[in-house]
């Protein structure tokens, strides 16, 4: 898959970001994601996601639904008014990237439990290609690192591997990801895009 194909996958979602520099940074990062991200189902077992996410391109669809939930909530004055435009842009970026290395840098058979930490490290390693400030990078990565919410213990190592969300931004990203993974959610797609 070439870079243009990868970056075009989220063309509609880029428009949810107001800051053109952040939009370009996000496009850069999406272009660096491994090819598998764009083709695999959202989960290797299919146990934890709705039907639309358990198909080919399911991880992209899950990501789009999480982003759409965030977009709708952020544009609701009752909920969204507590976040600045900068924070809203970073939330959208975090949700598009949160599962970017779900199977690791090279595709492994199953989900890497530490995938939030892997993608955070990946972003930091590519930070010289971005215009984000150090504070913005740290905020972005912290939202990604904590997107698993209460599920912080690796079932294989029996160790707490992931940090829990503690800030309002981190909890918001977790909430959007969590809601998009619920089996009762039924979202219709036209190709790769959510039907309105």
Secondary structure as UniProt FT lines:
FT   HELIX           3..8
FT   TURN            9..10
FT   HELIX           11..14
FT   TURN            15..16
FT   HELIX           20..32
FT   HELIX           35..38
FT   HELIX           51..53
FT   TURN            56..57
FT   HELIX           58..74
FT   HELIX           77..80
FT   TURN            81..82
FT   HELIX           85..97
FT   TURN            98..107
FT   TURN            113..114
FT   HELIX           115..125
FT   HELIX           127..129
FT   HELIX           134..145
FT   TURN            146..150
FT   STRAND          153..154
FT   TURN            155..158
FT   STRAND          159..160
FT   HELIX           168..180
FT   TURN            183..184
FT   STRAND          189..190
FT   TURN            191..192
FT   STRAND          193..194
//
